[in-house]
């Protein structure tokens, strides 16, 4: 693995930023199997005025944008020359064609507050039909910058205060804080409990997300509660799959293994064959060519999800801090909104063209994790911690990591034999 100092990395980025502009057609292609380099994305951000700061440890680099709600835009395991691993909506960033409160900007780790659907939704106005036409992202999560309150070479902390109301008319006043940290190899081994071979390239980071009720009234089930989510967009191609290990058990006690968040069905597969339910994990084809979404409840979640990009030999692992006790969860999709507090702890979304459209959709998929419903008294806080790991190496090494963490073999990762 190539080693480079932070000074060398900064010089390489400066050289890229001084180069000629990117050709528009290339800049706006989002469906290539071959990934952009991290340096190319930095050049793109500079060209189109996207404020970005870089966090790093060795060759592990992460780009964060304070102007775009302190989201992690992308990361790489090999400095400026390494592949850019987050999916970014370059069309939106370049031309600002869409309303920011409706647009999907992307990024590997963005802060989100819910619920999206149901009578307590914060994405729809009171009485509005819960449809795409009426869906709006609150400004503090879409169009307003966050304040940078501290940073060093590998860590940055941001905060934001906001006021909004839900569809019931309950008013919320919040303070949101998040700290992004790049993790080194030893920290990764300690967190995951496995040794990472030196032959494997890796980049890892975590987001510590905190929400505080700075209003005068408590958040209650009657008036409405909030939750914290971290949503992570990655590049899709015909050889990408997502995997969610689940807790086996009686559906009468634990509920459905997996739920279809688009068509409100459940079972062991879906109509287009994208979903497979193995005895130990759910497998979902995430090629960016067909709209769909699945959810795993807190009772089924094992606190981990994986993505595998066979074409680029990248294994992605996402883990989150899961409460030990049984909690209520809010709806993660307005398509599945119900009165019961049985929302998802993990969901996976696959993008694709709209129904009846021949136009290709942006090639990305999204893995999201969720906190329980937050019933906070005035002045009280809760946090949600998510860690993201990318590993690049031989199939043998990636399969070994996947098997140790989730019991999934390289054959299962590839979508072939078990």
C-alpha positions as CSV (number, residue, x, y, z in Angstrom):
1,X,0.0,0.0,0.0
2,X,1.3,3.4,-0.9
3,X,2.1,5.8,1.9
4,X,2.0,9.5,1.6
5,X,2.3,12.4,4.0
6,X,-0.5,15.0,4.5
7,X,1.8,17.6,2.8
8,X,2.2,15.5,-0.3
9,X,-1.6,14.9,-0.4
10,X,-2.3,18.7,-0.2
11,X,0.2,19.4,-2.9
12,X,-1.4,16.8,-5.2
13,X,-4.8,18.4,-4.5
14,X,-3.5,21.9,-5.3
15,X,-2.1,20.6,-8.6
16,X,-5.5,19.2,-9.5
17,X,-7.3,22.4,-8.5
18,X,-5.1,24.4,-10.8
19,X,-5.7,22.1,-13.8
20,X,-8.1,22.9,-16.6
21,X,-11.9,22.5,-16.0
22,X,-13.7,19.1,-16.3
23,X,-15.6,18.5,-19.5
24,X,-19.3,18.8,-18.7
25,X,-20.4,15.5,-20.2
26,X,-17.8,13.6,-18.1
27,X,-18.6,15.6,-15.0
28,X,-22.2,14.8,-15.0
29,X,-22.0,11.1,-15.8
30,X,-23.1,9.3,-12.6
31,X,-23.4,5.7,-13.8
32,X,-19.9,4.7,-14.7
33,X,-18.4,1.5,-13.2
34,X,-15.1,3.2,-13.1
35,X,-15.1,5.6,-10.2
36,X,-13.9,9.2,-10.2
37,X,-10.7,9.9,-8.2
38,X,-11.0,11.7,-4.9
39,X,-8.9,14.5,-6.5
40,X,-11.2,14.8,-9.4
41,X,-14.1,15.4,-7.0
42,X,-12.1,18.0,-5.1
43,X,-11.5,19.8,-8.4
44,X,-15.3,19.5,-9.2
45,X,-16.2,21.0,-5.8
46,X,-13.8,23.9,-6.3
47,X,-15.0,24.6,-9.9
48,X,-18.7,24.8,-8.8
49,X,-18.2,26.6,-5.5
50,X,-18.9,23.8,-3.0
51,X,-17.1,24.6,0.2
52,X,-15.2,21.5,1.4
53,X,-12.7,20.7,4.1
54,X,-10.4,17.6,4.2
55,X,-9.8,15.3,7.1
56,X,-7.1,12.7,6.9
57,X,-5.0,10.0,8.6
58,X,-2.3,8.8,6.3
59,X,-3.8,7.8,2.9
60,X,-7.3,7.8,4.4
61,X,-9.1,11.0,3.3
62,X,-12.6,12.4,3.9
63,X,-14.2,15.4,2.3
64,X,-16.8,17.3,4.5
65,X,-18.9,20.3,3.5
66,X,-20.1,22.7,6.2
67,X,-22.2,24.5,3.6
68,X,-24.1,21.3,2.8
69,X,-25.2,20.5,6.3
70,X,-21.8,19.1,7.5
71,X,-22.3,16.0,5.4
72,X,-19.4,13.7,4.4
73,X,-19.4,14.1,0.7
74,X,-17.0,11.3,-0.2
75,X,-13.9,9.5,1.0
76,X,-10.9,7.5,-0.3
77,X,-8.3,5.0,0.9
78,X,-5.5,6.3,-1.4
79,X,-5.3,10.1,-1.1
80,X,-6.1,12.2,-4.1
81,X,-5.4,9.5,-6.6
82,X,-7.7,6.9,-4.9
83,X,-11.3,6.3,-6.0
84,X,-14.0,8.6,-4.7
85,X,-16.4,6.3,-2.8
86,X,-19.4,8.4,-2.1
87,X,-22.2,9.1,-4.6
88,X,-22.7,12.8,-5.3
89,X,-25.5,14.4,-7.4
90,X,-23.1,16.4,-9.6
91,X,-26.0,17.7,-11.8
92,X,-27.6,19.4,-8.7
93,X,-24.3,20.8,-7.5
94,X,-23.2,22.1,-10.9
95,X,-26.4,23.7,-12.1
96,X,-28.5,24.0,-8.9
97,X,-31.4,23.1,-11.1
98,X,-33.7,21.8,-8.3
99,X,-35.2,23.2,-5.2
100,X,-32.7,22.3,-2.4
101,X,-35.6,21.3,-0.2
102,X,-36.5,18.6,-2.7
103,X,-33.2,17.6,-4.2
104,X,-31.1,14.6,-3.4
105,X,-27.5,15.9,-3.1
106,X,-26.1,12.6,-1.9
107,X,-22.9,12.1,0.2
108,X,-21.6,9.3,2.3
109,X,-22.9,10.4,5.7
110,X,-25.6,13.0,6.1
111,X,-27.5,14.0,9.2
112,X,-31.3,13.5,9.0
113,X,-34.2,14.0,11.4
114,X,-37.5,12.1,11.1
115,X,-40.2,11.0,10.9
116,X,-40.7,11.3,7.2
117,X,-44.2,9.9,7.1
118,X,-47.4,9.5,9.2
119,X,-49.4,12.1,11.1
120,X,-46.3,13.4,12.9
121,X,-44.2,13.9,9.7
122,X,-41.9,16.9,9.6
123,X,-41.7,16.6,5.7
124,X,-45.4,17.4,5.0
125,X,-47.7,20.2,5.9
126,X,-50.8,19.6,7.9
127,X,-53.5,18.1,5.7
128,X,-51.3,17.6,2.7
129,X,-51.4,14.4,0.7
130,X,-48.2,12.6,1.5
131,X,-46.9,12.4,-2.1
132,X,-43.7,13.4,-3.9
133,X,-45.3,16.6,-5.0
134,X,-45.8,17.8,-1.4
135,X,-42.6,16.4,0.2
136,X,-40.1,19.0,1.4
137,X,-36.9,18.6,3.4
138,X,-36.7,21.0,6.3
139,X,-34.2,23.8,5.5
140,X,-31.7,22.9,8.2
141,X,-31.2,19.6,6.5
142,X,-31.2,20.9,2.9
143,X,-30.4,24.5,2.1
144,X,-28.8,26.0,5.3
145,X,-25.1,25.7,6.2
146,X,-23.9,24.5,9.5
147,X,-21.3,26.2,11.7
148,X,-17.8,24.7,12.1
149,X,-17.0,25.0,15.8
150,X,-13.7,23.1,16.0
151,X,-11.3,20.9,14.0
152,X,-7.9,19.3,13.7
153,X,-6.3,17.2,10.9
154,X,-8.6,14.2,11.3
155,X,-11.7,15.5,13.2
156,X,-14.2,18.3,12.8
157,X,-17.3,19.4,14.9
158,X,-20.3,21.2,13.6
159,X,-23.6,22.5,15.0
160,X,-26.9,24.0,13.9
161,X,-30.0,25.3,15.7
162,X,-33.4,25.2,14.0
163,X,-37.1,25.6,14.5
164,X,-39.8,23.8,12.6
165,X,-43.2,22.0,13.2
166,X,-44.7,18.6,12.3
167,X,-47.9,17.9,10.4
168,X,-49.8,17.9,13.7
169,X,-48.7,21.5,14.3
170,X,-46.3,20.7,17.2
171,X,-43.4,23.1,17.2
172,X,-39.8,21.9,17.7
173,X,-36.7,23.9,18.6
174,X,-33.5,21.9,18.4
175,X,-29.8,22.0,18.5
176,X,-28.1,19.5,16.3
177,X,-24.4,18.6,16.7
178,X,-22.2,16.3,14.8
179,X,-18.5,15.3,15.0
180,X,-16.8,13.6,12.0
181,X,-13.6,11.6,12.8
182,X,-11.3,9.7,10.5
183,X,-10.3,6.3,12.1
184,X,-6.8,4.8,11.8
185,X,-6.1,1.1,11.2
186,X,-5.6,0.2,14.8
187,X,-8.8,1.9,15.8
188,X,-10.7,0.0,13.1
189,X,-9.2,-3.3,14.3
190,X,-10.2,-2.5,17.9
191,X,-13.8,-1.5,16.9
192,X,-14.5,-4.4,14.7
193,X,-12.6,-7.0,16.8
194,X,-10.6,-8.3,13.8
195,X,-7.2,-7.8,12.3
196,X,-7.2,-5.9,9.0
197,X,-4.5,-7.4,6.7
198,X,-1.8,-5.0,5.6
199,X,-2.6,-6.0,2.0
200,X,-6.0,-4.4,2.3
201,X,-6.4,-0.6,1.6
202,X,-9.0,1.0,3.9
203,X,-10.6,4.3,4.9
204,X,-12.9,4.6,7.8
205,X,-14.8,7.4,9.6
206,X,-17.5,7.9,12.2
207,X,-20.2,10.5,12.8
208,X,-21.3,11.2,16.3
209,X,-24.7,12.9,16.0
210,X,-26.5,14.6,18.9
211,X,-29.9,16.2,19.1
212,X,-31.0,18.4,21.9
213,X,-34.5,19.7,22.8
214,X,-33.9,23.4,23.4
215,X,-37.6,24.2,23.4
216,X,-39.7,24.7,26.5
217,X,-41.9,21.6,26.1
218,X,-41.1,17.9,26.1
219,X,-41.5,15.7,23.0
220,X,-44.3,13.2,23.6
221,X,-46.1,10.4,21.7
222,X,-49.2,12.6,21.7
223,X,-47.7,15.7,20.1
224,X,-44.9,14.0,18.2
225,X,-41.4,12.8,18.7
226,X,-38.3,13.0,16.5
227,X,-35.5,10.6,15.6
228,X,-31.9,10.8,14.3
229,X,-30.9,9.1,11.1
230,X,-27.6,8.9,9.2
231,X,-28.1,8.3,5.4
232,X,-25.3,7.1,3.2
233,X,-25.2,7.2,-0.6
234,X,-22.8,5.0,-2.6
235,X,-22.1,4.4,-6.3
236,X,-24.1,1.6,-7.9
237,X,-23.4,-0.6,-10.9
238,X,-24.7,-4.0,-12.1
239,X,-22.3,-5.7,-9.7
240,X,-23.3,-4.1,-6.4
241,X,-25.3,-5.7,-3.6
242,X,-26.3,-4.7,-0.1
243,X,-26.5,-7.2,2.7
244,X,-28.3,-6.8,6.1
245,X,-27.7,-9.6,8.6
246,X,-30.8,-10.2,10.8
247,X,-31.7,-11.9,14.0
248,X,-33.6,-15.1,13.3
249,X,-36.7,-16.0,15.3
250,X,-40.4,-16.4,15.3
251,X,-42.3,-13.7,13.3
252,X,-45.0,-13.8,16.0
253,X,-42.4,-12.4,18.4
254,X,-40.0,-10.5,16.2
255,X,-42.2,-9.5,13.2
256,X,-41.3,-9.8,9.5
257,X,-37.7,-10.3,8.6
258,X,-37.8,-7.6,5.9
259,X,-40.4,-5.1,4.7
260,X,-40.8,-3.6,1.3
261,X,-40.9,0.2,2.0
262,X,-42.3,1.0,-1.5
263,X,-45.2,-1.4,-1.9
264,X,-46.0,-2.2,1.8
265,X,-45.5,-5.9,1.4
266,X,-43.4,-8.4,3.3
267,X,-42.1,-11.9,2.8
268,X,-39.0,-13.7,1.4
269,X,-38.7,-11.9,-2.0
270,X,-40.1,-9.2,-4.2
271,X,-41.6,-9.1,-7.7
272,X,-38.5,-8.1,-9.6
273,X,-36.2,-10.6,-8.0
274,X,-33.9,-8.0,-6.3
275,X,-34.5,-9.3,-2.8
276,X,-33.3,-12.6,-1.4
277,X,-33.7,-13.7,2.2
278,X,-30.9,-16.1,3.3
279,X,-31.3,-17.9,6.7
280,X,-28.8,-15.3,8.2
281,X,-29.0,-12.2,6.1
282,X,-31.1,-10.2,3.6
283,X,-29.5,-9.6,0.2
284,X,-30.7,-6.7,-2.1
285,X,-29.5,-6.0,-5.6
286,X,-28.5,-2.3,-5.6
287,X,-27.7,-1.5,-9.3
288,X,-29.4,1.9,-9.5
289,X,-31.7,0.6,-12.2
290,X,-35.0,0.0,-10.3
291,X,-36.7,2.1,-7.6
292,X,-37.2,0.1,-4.4
293,X,-36.5,0.1,-0.7
294,X,-36.4,-2.4,2.1
295,X,-36.4,-2.0,5.9
296,X,-35.3,-4.1,8.8
297,X,-36.9,-3.5,12.2
298,X,-35.0,-2.9,15.5
299,X,-36.0,-6.4,16.7
300,X,-34.4,-8.0,13.7
301,X,-31.4,-5.7,13.2
302,X,-27.9,-6.9,14.2
303,X,-26.6,-3.4,14.0
304,X,-24.6,-3.9,10.8
305,X,-25.1,-3.6,7.0
306,X,-22.7,-4.3,4.2
307,X,-22.3,-3.3,0.5
308,X,-20.1,-5.0,-2.0
309,X,-19.0,-3.5,-5.3
310,X,-17.5,-6.4,-7.2
311,X,-16.5,-4.3,-10.2
312,X,-14.2,-2.1,-8.0
313,X,-13.3,-4.6,-5.4
314,X,-14.7,-2.5,-2.5
315,X,-16.4,-3.9,0.6
316,X,-18.3,-1.3,2.6
317,X,-19.4,-2.0,6.2
318,X,-21.7,0.2,8.2
319,X,-22.3,-0.3,11.9
320,X,-24.3,1.8,14.4
321,X,-24.8,1.9,18.2
322,X,-27.9,-0.1,18.8
323,X,-29.8,0.3,22.1
324,X,-29.7,-2.8,24.3
325,X,-33.3,-2.5,25.4
326,X,-36.5,-2.6,23.4
327,X,-37.5,0.9,22.1
328,X,-40.1,2.5,19.9
329,X,-39.1,3.4,16.3
330,X,-40.6,6.0,14.0
331,X,-41.6,5.4,10.3
332,X,-38.6,5.7,8.0
333,X,-40.7,5.9,4.9
334,X,-44.0,7.8,4.4
335,X,-45.1,4.9,2.2
336,X,-45.2,2.7,5.3
337,X,-46.5,5.2,7.8
338,X,-48.7,3.7,10.5
339,X,-49.8,4.4,14.1
340,X,-47.5,1.7,15.5
341,X,-44.0,2.6,16.7
342,X,-42.4,-0.3,14.7
343,X,-40.3,1.6,12.2
344,X,-37.0,0.5,10.7
345,X,-33.6,0.5,12.4
346,X,-31.9,0.0,9.0
347,X,-33.2,0.6,5.5
348,X,-31.7,0.2,2.0
349,X,-32.9,2.3,-1.0
350,X,-32.1,1.5,-4.6
351,X,-32.5,4.3,-7.1
352,X,-33.7,3.9,-10.7
353,X,-35.9,5.5,-13.3
354,X,-39.5,6.5,-12.4
355,X,-42.3,4.1,-13.3
356,X,-43.1,4.4,-17.0
357,X,-40.0,6.5,-17.8
358,X,-37.3,5.5,-20.3
359,X,-34.8,8.0,-18.9
360,X,-32.0,6.5,-16.8
361,X,-31.9,7.3,-13.1
362,X,-28.8,8.3,-11.2
363,X,-26.8,5.1,-10.4
364,X,-26.7,5.1,-6.6
365,X,-28.0,3.2,-3.6
366,X,-28.5,4.3,0.0
367,X,-28.0,2.6,3.4
368,X,-29.6,4.4,6.4
369,X,-29.5,3.8,10.1
370,X,-32.0,5.2,12.7
371,X,-32.2,6.0,16.4
372,X,-35.2,5.1,18.4
373,X,-38.0,7.6,18.8
374,X,-36.8,10.4,21.0
375,X,-39.1,11.4,23.9
376,X,-36.9,14.3,25.2
377,X,-37.7,16.7,28.0
378,X,-36.7,20.3,27.6
379,X,-32.9,20.6,27.8
380,X,-32.3,16.8,27.3
381,X,-30.2,15.2,24.5
382,X,-29.7,11.9,22.7
383,X,-27.1,10.7,20.2
384,X,-26.7,8.3,17.3
385,X,-23.3,7.0,16.3
386,X,-22.6,5.5,12.9
387,X,-19.2,4.2,11.6
388,X,-18.4,3.6,7.9
389,X,-15.6,1.4,6.7
390,X,-14.4,0.8,3.1
391,X,-12.0,-2.0,2.3
392,X,-10.2,-2.6,-1.0
393,X,-8.2,-5.7,-1.7
394,X,-8.3,-9.2,-3.1
395,X,-11.5,-11.3,-3.1
396,X,-9.8,-13.6,-0.5
397,X,-9.1,-10.8,1.9
398,X,-12.5,-9.1,1.4
399,X,-14.3,-12.4,1.8
400,X,-12.4,-13.1,5.0
401,X,-13.4,-9.7,6.5
402,X,-17.0,-10.1,5.5
403,X,-17.2,-13.6,6.9
404,X,-15.6,-12.7,10.2
405,X,-18.0,-9.7,10.7
406,X,-21.3,-11.0,9.2
407,X,-20.8,-14.7,8.3
408,X,-21.1,-13.9,4.6
409,X,-18.7,-15.6,2.2
410,X,-17.0,-14.2,-0.9
411,X,-19.3,-16.4,-3.1
412,X,-22.4,-14.9,-1.4
413,X,-20.9,-11.4,-1.8
414,X,-20.5,-11.9,-5.5
415,X,-24.0,-13.1,-5.9
416,X,-23.0,-16.5,-7.0
417,X,-22.7,-19.8,-5.1
418,X,-22.7,-20.1,-1.4
